[in-house]
Amino acid sequence: MGIQKKHGKGRLDKWYKLAKEKGYRARAAFKLIQLNKKYGFLEKSKVLLDLCAAPGSWCQVAAETMPEGSLIVGVDLSPIKAIPKCITFQSDITTDKCRATIRQYLKTWKADTVLHDGAPNVGTAWVQDSFNQAELALQAMKLATEFLVEGGTFVTKVFRSKDYNSLLWVFNQLFAKVEATKPPSSRNVSAEIFVVCRGFKAPKRIDPKFLDPRSVFAELSDPTPNNEAKVFNPEVKKRKRDGYEEGNWTQHKEVPASEFIQTTDPIAILGGMNRLSFKQPPNGDVALAALDKLPETTQEIRNCCADLRVLGRKEFRNLLRWRLKVREKFGFATKKGAKAAAEEEVAEVESMDEELKIQEELQALSEKESSRKKRERRKENEKKQKEIIRMQLHMTAPTEIGLEQAGPNGEGSMFALKAIDKSGAVNKIAKGKMAILTEADARKDQDSGFGSGDTDEESDNEQDRLDRELDSLYEQYQERKSDADAKFRAKKARKEHGDGEWEGFSAGEQGTDDDNEELEENSSDESSDEEGPSKRSLLTDLDRKETKSGGLSRRAVQFFDQDIFKDIGGLPEEEEPDEALEDEEDIDADLERLDAIIQPVDEAEPEDDIPELAEDVESESDDEKGFEIVKRTDAEKQWEDEAPRKDGKLDIDIITAEAMTLAQQIASGEKTTRDLIDEGFNKYAFKNRDGLPEWFLDDEKRHDKPHRPITAAGAAAIKEKLRALNARPIKKVREAKDRKKFKAAQRLEKLRKKSAMLQDEEGMTEKEKAQSIMKLMSKAAKKKPQQQVKVVVARGGNRGIAGRPRGVKGKYKIVDARLKKDVRSLKRAAKKRK
Ligand SMILES: C[S@@+](CC[C@H](N)C(=O)[O-])C[C@H]1O[C@@H](n2cnc3c(N)ncnc32)[C@H](O)[C@@H]1O
């Protein structure tokens, strides 16, 4: 019963909604659409009669399907609101008046199709209902025989009942082809069935008994009825239309259950009786006794037999199944007995088929719906991923990047928790399950639709998926042994600068005022190969206060101070300054500065005003190359230990990406330096390793990693961006090259003009002309001697004053004493080595 209700409701919802959507007046429209799809009678019809047409959905379907200019006449007991292209009127189809009105509308025409969807008022008992409906169908057929054209189609609704076979028999007499079907839109719980009668035979004379309900629906006392006899045998007992049966004043009828098994018309018994009895008659019934003892005769079956008037669909089917099983056991024919029985079985099978079809359809619908949902989720995930990449590329709001990732131990940032919470996974975290989304995982999510599990099964899948994700992420994290803790570095920066300001390459504005120190700051790179990046940054800080130079801005120096430039030995071949910029002094100057940046230094001065660092740093001059060796602080060692690595080397890309993300977070105002400092105070910041066993430290190193402020997707995006940036020459080099080309073109043009003039010269021989042109060309090809650039040491009065230093002519470059010394010593060293 519950299943029926569910299906009924589901179907109501679907077809009802669809009808509303399509503008049909009733869901019944789909029954006609589906019938017509199967038999295609509407397209072939020019005149149609719709009996019992209110509210008019069949007329609507007919009007939109039949050829243009067709005549459609609809009639019903209830008024029908006007329908375009249709004539409708109110009348009882069983009356002569109705027939006359139809005649009036059809004039001399005949109908190609007569439809009948009539249902008498409900409310009475099911058996009574079905009888009235069968009667109505017969009345409709009577009208059809009068108005149908030869070969025409009659479609009628009937209820499966004991009268069903009788009706079918009559239809078969009048039509060439009769088929009963149940369209998918017809509710499963409904006993209605549609009979499509095609090829009206249009006999000259029809026996009135065919159309007389009293003859057609004669009640049988014989348990094995012969329907044919019903119509033609006047002896057959007729259903008493009025009054009680003679002798049966209680109207309670019962037969032994064994009779129900033996009969070939079980529907007649179920429809006509009140009860199937298991009570032994006085002279005994062996079959009944055997039936009573059968295991198939369950209590449920007995309950059904006790009151046939209240059978639901399920009980009805159960009884029929029980009957078939018992018949099989008793050795009765279960198939194709009498004609009526055969038809009954067919009808039953058909109904099962229909049911299966409907269930399949429902299944398909729900699958469609779930795949639609999946698609939507996938799209959303894809959109989200794109958004992340876009944000990374444009550096608009990196906070969102963090949304996707929680820390490896679940102690991720608020953002990560928010993301998890959005997906409803906080509970899972509480249970030790953690949802972490990365780019790859998000793709994996796409199918399962993260966080939207509707059913238990879905949530189980979700759980599994999360477990899998966790595993794979765990592996990923294991692989990335040396992931950096950006927070730690932020803290380190704070410690180094002592002013509480974190300085990234994009936050150079916050540095001190001295712009002239950078050349020396950055000259420790060679040794940094051995000592790691920490040393470089340490020297930067120390020297920043001391050295002075013109040239690159502090911001530029900080930029070049990044690890990413560590391995750069110079510009690529085609960008070789000597070649490309030989006569471009400004570029030369820049390149010199660049060279200077990557030169090692031979001296370093301790910084007094950074006591913290001064304590940590010990300058040593015992290196054979004369490079300064600076001892690393514990914090630096720790940073290095935890810094992301690839093939044993620091993973510059990741470090840069992280730095960019942090810098952008500050630049966009999303975070303040104070936030970064605060975040720096975490369990990773102060790791006291003293006294801890080596194995423990190793284990911690592998498993206890800080989470980075950037996702793999974000890092990849930045990496890609950097790669693209690095691949192209710097702006100044490009400009210089263009200038060079431009000047070469100018010279060529000049040369061309001069040669043209020489050609036109009248007083010269051809040979002279050729010689002059050759001269011009070789002159043009000659290199200009490089102009000497005077190096002026910025000192005293010169220092900080804009404009040309006193007493200096021609090209000049201001350097500081330090740089001059450094460059000289380097040259000396290089000479010695040679
Ligand atoms: C299920 S509705 C028909 C729906 C219709 N096919 C449609 O698509 O809108 C059944 C109709 O049969 C009509 N009906 C029942 N007995 C009738 C009769 N004797 N004469 C005319 N109409 C009758 C009812 O008034 C009811 O409107």
The ligand as an SDF file (V2000), in Angstrom:
LIG
                    3D

 27 29  0  0  0  0  0  0  0  0999 V2000
  -11.5610   12.1410  -16.5280 C   0  0  0  0  0  0  0  0  0  0  0  0
  -12.6910   13.3460  -16.9830 S   0  0  0  0  0  0  0  0  0  0  0  0
  -12.3290   13.5900  -18.6450 C   0  0  0  0  0  0  0  0  0  0  0  0
  -11.0660   14.3630  -18.8380 C   0  0  0  0  0  0  0  0  0  0  0  0
  -10.8700   14.7960  -20.2670 C   0  0  0  0  0  0  0  0  0  0  0  0
  -10.5660   13.7230  -21.1220 N   0  0  0  0  0  0  0  0  0  0  0  0
   -9.7500   15.8200  -20.3720 C   0  0  0  0  0  0  0  0  0  0  0  0
   -8.7730   15.5250  -20.9910 O   0  0  0  0  0  0  0  0  0  0  0  0
   -9.8680   16.9090  -19.8340 O   0  0  0  0  0  0  0  0  0  0  0  0
  -14.1770   12.4580  -17.0300 C   0  0  0  0  0  0  0  0  0  0  0  0
  -15.3540   13.2840  -17.4390 C   0  0  0  0  0  0  0  0  0  0  0  0
  -16.4450   12.4390  -17.7720 O   0  0  0  0  0  0  0  0  0  0  0  0
  -17.5760   13.2300  -17.6170 C   0  0  0  0  0  0  0  0  0  0  0  0
  -18.7800   12.4150  -17.6260 N   0  0  0  0  0  0  0  0  0  0  0  0
  -19.1320   11.3960  -16.7950 C   0  0  0  0  0  0  0  0  0  0  0  0
  -20.3440   10.9030  -17.1410 N   0  0  0  0  0  0  0  0  0  0  0  0
  -20.7320   11.6100  -18.2130 C   0  0  0  0  0  0  0  0  0  0  0  0
  -21.8980   11.5530  -19.0350 C   0  0  0  0  0  0  0  0  0  0  0  0
  -22.8590   10.6970  -18.7860 N   0  0  0  0  0  0  0  0  0  0  0  0
  -22.0120   12.4210  -20.0380 N   0  0  0  0  0  0  0  0  0  0  0  0
  -21.0170   13.3210  -20.2870 C   0  0  0  0  0  0  0  0  0  0  0  0
  -19.8920   13.4090  -19.5410 N   0  0  0  0  0  0  0  0  0  0  0  0
  -19.7830   12.5580  -18.5230 C   0  0  0  0  0  0  0  0  0  0  0  0
  -17.3120   13.9210  -16.2770 C   0  0  0  0  0  0  0  0  0  0  0  0
  -18.1160   15.0730  -16.1590 O   0  0  0  0  0  0  0  0  0  0  0  0
  -15.8290   14.2160  -16.3680 C   0  0  0  0  0  0  0  0  0  0  0  0
  -15.6430   15.5390  -16.7540 O   0  0  0  0  0  0  0  0  0  0  0  0
  1  2  1  0
  2  3  1  0
  2 10  1  0
  3  4  1  0
  4  5  1  0
  5  6  1  0
  5  7  1  0
  7  8  2  0
  7  9  1  0
 10 11  1  0
 11 12  1  0
 11 26  1  0
 12 13  1  0
 13 14  1  0
 13 24  1  0
 14 15  1  0
 14 23  1  0
 15 16  2  0
 16 17  1  0
 17 18  1  0
 17 23  2  0
 18 19  1  0
 18 20  2  0
 20 21  1  0
 21 22  2  0
 22 23  1  0
 24 25  1  0
 24 26  1  0
 26 27  1  0
M  CHG  2   2   1   9  -1
M  END
$$$$
